[in-house]
């Protein structure tokens, strides 16, 4: 059973997990991965004009044979291009008549976000996007300023969110909650992929053991507990299935969420420590290599 969709402040609903096409997928033909994601059960596909993956998403959508209503498609406005021109180019690339969600990708680089947002409101009024939102807005004042001068509040704010930056993101998340703006979380697996061996590993493993899940799935349950949409990616079918299987797992307890929060507040391990957080086989191999060097290499140096 899929995760329950989340209600947006404009009355539309958004699937609680999305397949992203950024990260290492940017600028590549990823048609096969999108097709695979749709095949295993992803209905929410997240792309962006900047990624240069829209046309591949469009190809996969067409080849899926699914009705438009069965998919939720998000893309993002880059900048330095007239918005009406940009959204129509995105729709052409995707082979769609409308978007489910259109986001301002990097508001930090947009001189006048209020003016840009007015153009976004027009996109919604024209029926080119059902919902409109923002991405990477982490400045509370910027968001409050935008809301104050807008007729339509952003439905979504997509931000980097994981246990190690949760307390840094909490102020913007609180403002989003106040205005019923749904947070979408990308890079949530950073404790596993970027900062292994850190303090968050302990509560992740403990929760995983209790519910018979993987640490990856526990991270996504943590995101769910924060009321956020999961935005993730993989080129591996097994991982895609692992991600979607989160819907079959019980929720984390309040204590488990609090333990992950507290561990994350301690901060990630240093880059050096993270690089040294390798598995047992790699450690053993490292020891063997060192021993060989000591026995043979040092002898040659002395010789």
Residue, then its C-alpha position, 0 to 999 in steps of 0.5 A: x500500500x503506497x504512502x498516504x498523499x499529503x494535502x497541499x494548502x491549495x487543495x491538491x494532494x501530493x504523493x509522499x515520495x518522489x523519484x528525483x532526476x537530479x544529483x548524478x543523473x543531471x545531463x544524462x539520458x536517464x529514460x531507462x531509470x525513469x521507466x524502471x521507477x514508474x514500473x516499480x511504483x513511483x508515481x511522483x517524478x521530480x525534474x528540473x530545466x537545469x537538470x536537462x532531464x525533462x525530455x527523458x522524463x517525457x519519453x518515459x512517461x509516454x512509453x509507460x502508457x499510464x493515464x496523465x492522472x496516474x502521475x504527478x510531475x514536478x519541474x523547476x524554473x531555472x532563472x534568466x528566462x521569461x517564465x511563460x517561455x520557460x514553462x512552455x518549453x518544459x511542458x514541450x520537453x515533458x510532452x504534457x499539457x500541465x504540470x502538477x507542481x512548478x517550483x522556483x529552483x534557486x530563489x537566491x539567484x533571482x533579483x526580485x522573487x516577488x515579481x517572479x512569484x507574480x508570474x508564477x501565479x499567472x502560470x497557475x491561473x492559466x492552468x499550466x501548473x496545478x500547484x506552484x512552490x519554491x525550492x531552496x528557500x531557507x531564509x525565514x525573512x525571505x519566505x515571510x516577505x514573499x508570503x506577505x506580498x503574494x496572493x497565492x502562498x507557495x504550496x511547497x518548499x523543497x529543501x535539503x533535509x536530513x538529521x544533521x541539518x534538521x536544527x538548522x532547517x527547523x526555523x524555516x520548517x516552522x514558518x512553512x508549517x505556520x502557513x501550511x506549506x509542505x516541505x519536500x526533503x532531498x538529500x535525506x540519506x546524507x547520514x548514510x551516503x555522505x557522513x557514515x560513521x557519525x552519531x546518527x548511525x546508532x539510533x538508525x540501527x536501533x530503530x531498524x532492528x526493532x522494526x525489521x527495516x534498513x537504516x535507509x528506510x528508517x531515515x525515510x520514516x524520520x522524514x515522514x515523521x517530520x511531515x515532509x515529502x521524500x525526494x530520493x533517487x537511485x539507478x538500482x531497482x532493488x533500492x527503488x523497491x526498498x524505498x517504496x517498501x517504507x509504506x509497509x513499515x510501522x511509524x517510528x516512535x516519538x522516542x526514536x525520532x527524538x533520539x535521531x534528532x539528538x544524534x543529528x544535533x551533535x553534527x556529522x563526522x569530519x570528512x576524514x572520519x567519514x572517509x574512514x568509515x568503511x566496511x569490515x572487508x575494506x578495513x581488512x584489505x587495508x590492513x593486508x596492504x599495510x602489512x605487505x608494504x611494511x614487509x616488502x615495501x619498507x625493505x625495498x626502501x631500505x635496500 
